[in-house]
């Protein structure tokens, strides 16, 4: 999986460590520090308490999770995960770690003045990597808008024909219909 919008400073503040040796340039994540894991250790270093997302897990499962090797090759921006741990658990840990290492994108939508109730306002939201979630969030932005019947009909027609499409195509259709003046997708927090 290729990592986009990596924010190195943010990654280093959230449990990632940069490593450069032998011609390799990597960013490692120590799974032991994941906020999804709660671990206790004996003085010997052996695990005496282990939970994943508040649920008890076996010490064996915990050991496999913390023995996992998770890194981003900074030359190719590819994510690598080497593990013998439960696939669902390690995937959740990695997803949270990557999210904390990447810059969020922001969506700005300026609404056409004929749409009553939010005239001149700028709607904003954070984008995820999944268009379905972004489209749902954009839909929520229009939920409380008071608009004319004609504008509402245009909106529902677009939603019915474009919802399976990408967010960008949906926004372009809203712009073409005159429901939004413009939109801009930009990086940053």
RAKACOR-V393604 format. One record per residue. N is the residue number from 1. SS is DSSP state (~ for helix, > for strand, _ for the rest). PHI is phi in radians with two decimals (NA if undefined). BURIAL is # if it has 16 or more other ideal C-beta (glycine too) atoms within 10 Angstrom, else .. Layout:
n=(N N)
ss=(SS SS)
phi=(PHI PHI)
burial=(BURIAL BURIAL)
This chain:
n=(1 2 3 4 5 6 7 8 9 10 11 12 13 14 15 16 17 18 19 20 21 22 23 24 25 26 27 28 29 30 31 32 33 34 35 36 37 38 39 40 41 42 43 44 45 46 47 48 49 50 51 52 53 54 55 56 57 58 59 60 61 62 63 64 65 66 67 68 69 70 71 72 73 74 75 76 77 78 79 80 81 82 83 84 85 86 87 88 89 90 91 92 93 94 95 96 97 98 99 100 101 102 103 104 105 106 107 108 109 110 111 112 113 114 115 116 117 118 119 120 121 122 123 124 125 126 127 128 129 130 131 132 133 134 135 136 137 138 139 140 141 142 143 144 145 146 147 148 149 150 151 152 153 154 155 156 157 158 159 160 161 162 163 164 165 166 167 168 169 170 171 172 173 174 175 176 177 178 179 180 181 182 183 184 185 186 187 188 189)
ss=(_ > _ _ _ > _ ~ ~ ~ ~ ~ ~ _ _ > > > > > > _ _ > > > > > > _ ~ ~ ~ _ _ _ > > > > > _ _ _ _ _ > > > > > > _ _ > > _ _ ~ ~ ~ ~ ~ ~ ~ ~ _ _ > > > > > _ _ _ _ > > > > > _ _ _ _ ~ ~ ~ ~ ~ ~ ~ ~ ~ ~ ~ ~ ~ ~ ~ > _ _ > > > > > > > _ _ _ _ _ _ _ _ _ _ > > > > > > _ _ _ ~ ~ ~ ~ ~ ~ ~ ~ ~ ~ ~ ~ ~ _ _ _ _ _ ~ ~ ~ ~ ~ ~ ~ ~ ~ ~ ~ ~ ~ ~ _ _ _ _ ~ ~ ~ ~ ~ ~ ~ ~ ~ ~ _ _ _ > > > > > > > > _ _)
phi=(NA -1.56 -1.67 -1.95 1.08 -1.11 -1.98 -1.01 -1.07 -1.11 -1.08 -1.13 -1.38 -2.08 1.64 -1.62 -2.27 -1.44 -2.40 -2.26 -2.80 0.93 1.32 -1.91 -2.28 -2.28 -2.16 -1.72 -2.00 -1.52 -1.08 -1.04 -1.56 -1.10 -1.20 -1.43 -1.83 -2.18 -2.18 -2.16 -2.29 -1.28 -1.04 -1.24 1.74 -1.31 -1.30 -2.04 -2.70 -2.60 -2.35 -2.11 0.91 1.45 -1.85 -1.09 -2.27 -1.20 -1.12 -1.09 -1.08 -1.09 -1.07 -1.13 -1.14 -1.34 -1.50 -1.13 -1.89 -2.17 -2.65 -1.96 -1.35 -1.25 -1.40 -1.91 1.11 -1.53 -1.55 -2.15 -2.31 -2.03 -2.74 -2.02 -1.34 -0.96 -1.04 -1.13 -1.16 -1.17 -1.09 -1.15 -1.06 -1.14 -1.02 -1.14 -1.11 -1.17 -1.02 -1.31 -1.79 -2.02 -1.34 -1.36 -1.71 -2.15 -1.90 -1.99 -2.25 -1.67 -1.58 -1.05 -1.12 -1.30 -1.39 -1.27 1.65 -2.32 -0.91 1.35 -1.42 -1.93 -1.60 -2.37 -2.78 -1.55 -1.66 -1.84 -1.46 -1.99 -1.02 -0.99 -1.13 -1.13 -1.16 -1.07 -1.13 -1.12 -1.03 -1.06 -1.12 -1.55 -1.00 -1.61 -1.39 -1.59 -2.43 -1.15 -1.07 -1.11 -1.14 -1.10 -1.07 -1.07 -1.07 -1.19 -1.06 -1.12 -1.05 -1.19 -1.71 -1.86 -1.04 -1.43 -1.48 -1.43 -1.04 -1.05 -1.17 -1.10 -1.09 -1.12 -1.14 -1.11 -1.17 -1.07 -1.42 1.42 -1.48 -2.28 -1.32 -2.79 -2.52 -2.55 -1.88 -2.33 -1.45 2.10 -1.59)
burial=(. . # . . # # . . # # . . # # # . . . . . . . . . # # . # . # . . # . # # # # . . . . . . . # . . # . # . . . . # . . . # # # # # # . # . # # # . # . . . . # . # . # . # . . . # # . . # # . # # # . # # # . . # . # . # . # # . . # . . # . . . . # . . . # . . . # . . # # . # # . . # # . . # . # . . . # . . # # . . # # . . # . . . . # . . # # # # # # . . . # # . . # . . . . . .)
